[in-house]
Every structure is written in C-alpha cells, then in structure tokens.
Amino acid sequence: MAALTAPDRQPDRNPEPDRNPKQDRNAKADRNPKQDRSRATRQRLLEAAVSCLAEHGWAGSTVAVVAERAGVSRGAAQHHFPTREDLFTAAVEYVAEERSQALRALPSDNREQAVSGIVDLYTGPLFRAALHLWVAAANEDQLRDRVAELEARVGRESHRIAVEVLGADESRPGVRETVQGLLDMARGLGLATLLTDDRARRERVVSQWARLVNEALSD
C-alpha cells in the first residue's frame, strides 16, 4: 500500500509584506489629524476669547474679533461655538480650569506663600476676563443662568482646593469662614486692580492677611 504523503503547499497568492515599525508609528500619528486640528482650533479660540474679554470687555469681544485674533474664520469659530454665549461661557470654564490648576500648584508647606499665590490668581488676567463676563451676565438674560451656575461650581472648587493647599481643618470652628474670607478678600483686591494697580498697598494687605490666616489655621 502506498504511503500517504501530504499535498504540496501552494504558495500564498497575496503574501503579507513585512511590517515596518516606522510605518506603524506614522500611521498611528496620522490616524486622526482632523481631530487634532479641531482641538487645536478650539484651544486657540478659547485663549483668544479670554484675552479679548480681559482687554476689551464684553462689548468689544464679538465672535468676529475673537476669530480674527485666533487666526481662524468666523465660520470655523461658529462650528465650534454656535453662539457668542457658547463661546464665552466655554472660555470662562477654561479660565476656571486654568485657575484650579494654578491653585493646586501653590506651595502647601508655606501658608504665607500660598496666600500670596491665591491673591495673585485673583488679580491677574484670568480673573479679569471672568469678571467682564460676570458684569455682562448681570445685563444679558442669555448669559445670566449659565454664568451663575458656573460661578457657583467654580467657587466650590476654589474653596476646596484652597482648604487643601492651606492645610485647613474645617472641623474646627471658624476655619471654613477664614478660608472663605481669604477668597473674598482676594476677589475684592482683584476688583480694585481693575481701576488702579496699587501694588505696594496690596502687598502690605496680603502680608497682614497671610499672618492672620496662618495664626487662625495653626493648631
């Protein structure tokens, strides 16, 4: 009886070419170029909106002005943010996130430096941009509810982070009010800075507040 033999293996008609690791990396990098460009455009619009609000206020910050500053067409701006209110509400959310990140980065081992850093955040351009939107919201029905809700959320987040940075124990009587008083004082100095930049006076006030806060929060 003849021995069984395996049939000859036919060569693949379409052999798979060898994979090139470099080509794989390039394919991954180019997979979503439109999404990357879209995110970059959105980021430029938000940064431009913040700058326009800080420099020109609500009245001078139209979608066309922001789009020109961001280097995009008005149509591209409206693709990301259909209305002016959408654009500037998103811009203040962006400001809030930037401010939260800056708060988290403050030194937690030196309360006086932390207090000074908190005040600096409320006297800089990020706060100024948010303030212009608050003023506009007082007179614009389309903005009022959005900004009020956003500010309540931002206020709670700022307080929570400040408590962490200052190492405050809010179970002790008066500590919560001390932290909130610091944030209110910083906001008031930010308002004053809109009219005059009395840096020397502000530094003296902040130095005194830093000592008071440190004493109030110390064991």
C-alpha positions as CSV (number, residue, x, y, z in Angstrom):
1,M,0.0,0.0,0.0
2,A,1.5,3.3,-1.0
3,A,2.4,5.7,1.8
4,L,0.2,8.7,2.2
5,T,2.0,12.0,1.5
6,A,0.9,15.5,2.3
7,P,-0.1,17.5,-0.7
8,D,2.4,20.1,-1.8
9,R,1.7,23.5,0.0
10,Q,0.7,26.1,-2.5
11,P,2.4,29.5,-2.2
12,D,0.2,32.4,-0.9
13,R,-1.1,34.3,-3.8
14,N,-1.0,37.6,-1.7
15,P,1.7,37.2,0.8
16,E,1.6,39.9,3.6
17,P,4.5,42.2,3.3
18,D,6.9,42.6,6.2
19,R,5.6,45.1,8.8
20,N,7.7,48.2,9.1
21,P,7.6,49.6,12.7
22,K,8.3,53.1,11.5
23,Q,5.3,52.9,9.1
24,D,3.1,51.7,12.0
25,R,4.1,54.7,14.1
26,N,3.4,57.1,11.3
27,A,0.0,55.5,10.7
28,K,-0.9,56.0,14.3
29,A,0.3,59.6,14.3
30,D,-1.8,60.3,11.1
31,R,-4.9,58.4,12.3
32,N,-6.9,61.4,13.5
33,P,-5.3,64.6,12.0
34,K,-8.6,66.3,11.7
35,Q,-9.4,65.7,15.4
36,D,-6.0,67.1,16.3
37,R,-6.6,70.2,14.2
38,S,-10.1,70.6,15.6
39,R,-8.8,70.5,19.2
40,A,-6.0,73.0,18.3
41,T,-8.5,75.4,16.8
42,R,-10.8,75.1,19.8
43,Q,-7.9,75.8,22.1
44,R,-6.9,78.9,20.1
45,L,-10.4,80.2,20.2
46,L,-10.7,79.8,24.0
47,E,-7.4,81.5,24.6
48,A,-8.3,84.4,22.2
49,A,-11.7,84.8,23.9
50,V,-10.1,85.1,27.3
51,S,-7.6,87.7,26.0
52,C,-10.3,89.7,24.3
53,L,-12.5,89.7,27.4
54,A,-9.6,90.8,29.6
55,E,-8.6,93.6,27.2
56,H,-11.8,94.8,25.6
57,G,-14.6,93.6,27.9
58,W,-17.9,92.0,26.7
59,A,-18.9,94.8,24.4
60,G,-15.7,94.7,22.4
61,S,-15.4,90.9,22.3
62,T,-17.5,89.7,19.3
63,V,-17.1,86.3,17.7
64,A,-15.6,88.0,14.7
65,V,-13.0,89.7,16.8
66,V,-12.1,86.5,18.6
67,A,-11.9,84.6,15.4
68,E,-9.5,87.1,13.9
69,R,-7.3,87.0,17.0
70,A,-7.3,83.2,16.9
71,G,-6.4,83.2,13.2
72,V,-9.5,81.3,12.1
73,S,-12.5,82.2,10.0
74,R,-15.8,83.2,11.6
75,G,-17.4,80.1,10.2
76,A,-14.8,77.9,11.9
77,A,-15.4,79.7,15.2
78,Q,-19.2,79.1,14.9
79,H,-18.6,75.5,14.0
80,H,-17.1,75.0,17.5
81,F,-19.3,77.6,19.3
82,P,-22.6,78.3,17.5
83,T,-23.4,81.3,19.6
84,R,-21.5,84.1,21.3
85,E,-22.8,82.9,24.6
86,D,-21.5,79.4,24.0
87,L,-18.0,80.7,23.2
88,F,-17.6,82.9,26.2
89,T,-19.2,80.5,28.7
90,A,-16.7,77.9,27.4
91,A,-14.0,80.5,27.8
92,V,-14.8,81.1,31.4
93,E,-14.9,77.3,32.0
94,Y,-11.4,77.2,30.5
95,V,-10.4,80.1,32.8
96,A,-11.8,78.2,35.8
97,E,-9.8,75.1,35.0
98,E,-6.6,77.1,34.5
99,R,-7.2,78.8,37.8
100,S,-7.8,75.4,39.5
101,Q,-4.6,74.0,38.1
102,A,-2.7,77.1,39.3
103,L,-4.2,76.8,42.8
104,R,-3.2,73.1,43.0
105,A,0.4,74.1,42.1
106,L,0.7,76.5,45.0
107,P,3.1,75.5,47.8
108,S,1.4,73.6,50.6
109,D,4.3,73.8,53.0
110,N,4.2,77.6,53.3
111,R,0.9,79.3,54.1
112,E,2.1,82.8,53.6
113,Q,3.3,82.0,50.1
114,A,0.1,80.1,49.4
115,V,-2.0,83.2,50.5
116,S,0.1,85.4,48.3
117,G,-0.3,83.0,45.4
118,I,-4.1,82.9,45.8
119,V,-4.4,86.6,45.7
120,D,-2.2,86.7,42.6
121,L,-4.6,84.5,40.8
122,Y,-7.5,86.9,41.6
123,T,-5.6,90.0,40.4
124,G,-4.3,88.6,37.0
125,P,-5.8,88.5,33.5
126,L,-7.7,85.2,34.0
127,F,-9.8,86.7,36.8
128,R,-10.2,90.0,34.8
129,A,-11.6,88.0,31.9
130,A,-14.1,86.2,34.1
131,L,-15.1,89.4,35.8
132,H,-16.0,91.0,32.5
133,L,-18.3,88.1,31.8
134,W,-19.9,88.4,35.2
135,V,-20.7,92.1,34.5
136,A,-22.2,91.2,31.1
137,A,-24.3,88.4,32.7
138,A,-25.9,90.9,35.0
139,N,-27.5,92.5,32.0
140,E,-27.7,89.7,29.5
141,D,-30.5,87.2,30.0
142,Q,-28.9,84.6,27.7
143,L,-25.8,84.6,30.0
144,R,-27.1,85.0,33.5
145,D,-28.2,81.5,34.3
146,R,-25.1,79.9,32.7
147,V,-22.7,82.2,34.4
148,A,-24.4,82.0,37.8
149,E,-24.3,78.2,37.7
150,L,-20.7,78.1,36.5
151,E,-19.6,80.6,39.2
152,A,-21.2,78.6,41.9
153,R,-19.3,75.5,40.8
154,V,-16.1,77.4,40.4
155,G,-16.5,78.9,43.9
156,R,-16.9,75.5,45.5
157,E,-13.9,74.1,43.7
158,S,-11.7,77.0,44.5
159,H,-12.7,76.7,48.2
160,R,-12.0,73.0,48.3
161,I,-8.5,73.4,46.7
162,A,-7.7,76.3,49.0
163,V,-8.5,74.2,52.0
164,E,-6.2,71.5,50.7
165,V,-3.3,73.9,49.9
166,L,-3.6,75.7,53.2
167,G,-3.9,72.5,55.2
168,A,-7.0,73.8,56.9
169,D,-9.1,71.7,59.2
170,E,-12.6,72.8,58.6
171,S,-13.9,70.7,61.5
172,R,-12.6,73.5,63.8
173,P,-14.9,76.4,64.5
174,G,-14.2,79.4,62.3
175,V,-11.8,77.7,59.9
176,R,-14.2,77.5,57.0
177,E,-15.1,81.2,57.4
178,T,-11.4,82.1,57.5
179,V,-10.7,80.4,54.2
180,Q,-13.8,81.9,52.6
181,G,-12.9,85.3,53.9
182,L,-9.5,84.9,52.2
183,L,-11.0,84.1,48.9
184,D,-13.5,87.0,49.2
185,M,-10.6,89.4,50.1
186,A,-8.7,88.2,47.1
187,R,-11.7,88.8,44.9
188,G,-12.1,92.3,46.3
189,L,-8.5,93.1,45.5
190,G,-9.0,91.8,42.0
191,L,-11.9,94.2,41.6
192,A,-9.8,97.1,42.9
193,T,-7.0,96.2,40.4
194,L,-9.3,97.0,37.5
195,L,-9.1,100.7,38.3
196,T,-5.7,101.1,39.9
197,D,-2.6,98.9,40.3
198,D,-1.6,99.9,43.8
199,R,0.8,97.0,44.1
200,A,2.6,98.3,47.2
201,R,-0.6,98.7,49.2
202,R,-1.8,95.3,48.1
203,E,1.4,93.6,49.2
204,R,1.1,95.1,52.7
205,V,-2.6,94.0,52.9
206,V,-1.7,90.5,51.7
207,S,1.2,90.2,54.1
208,Q,-1.0,91.1,57.0
209,W,-3.8,88.7,55.9
210,A,-1.2,85.9,55.4
211,R,-0.1,86.3,59.1
212,L,-3.8,86.3,60.3
213,V,-4.7,83.2,58.2
214,N,-1.6,81.4,59.5
215,E,-2.5,82.1,63.1
216,A,-6.1,81.2,62.6
217,L,-5.3,77.9,61.0
218,S,-2.4,76.9,63.2
219,D,-3.0,74.3,66.0
